[in-house]
């Protein structure tokens, strides 16, 4: 029983260590990615950085002296497991946290209420959204360019058009929305 508890503790410690180290590496890589690649699409920069974090974690764990690894009842496969667990947790945190904040209209609206020196009416919030988010910050243009970079839209003389990849994405989006009872209007349901 004791060896099993020691191994379980070692695994938990390796997962916690990998996740903490991976988080530090991920933030550092995202800072570099932004400086090197520019603003671009945060999600894709993050996926690339997370893939690199995964490889770095495996390399770091495998580089540990074998004596130390055996002493805490771990092996090479455990290093890969720790990297998988850490990268999975970091991916979930990245999508739920920074990506949501970067893309969320709700977060934008809350920031306007936070900056206001008085309560805002619904009409003021609507006008602020249109004026700042849509016009001043050109967020519709940003989304069009991001979707072109993603391969979901193509720009022609007559305007923007959904690509075959974009149609496939919308099919997947409709299935996900249906499964989780999302608002069907966001995936092509009735207005």
Secondary structure, DSSP 4 states (H G I P E B T S, - for coil): -HHHHHHHHHHHHHHHHHHHHHHHHHHHHHHHHHHHH-SS-HHHHHHHHHHHHHHHHHHHHHTS-HHHHHHTT--HHHHHHHHHHHHHHHHHHHIIIIIHHHH-HHHHHHHHHHH-SSPPPHHHHHHHIIIIIIIIS-HHHHHHHHHHHHTSEEEETTEEEE-HHHHHHHHHHHHHHHHTT--GGGGT---
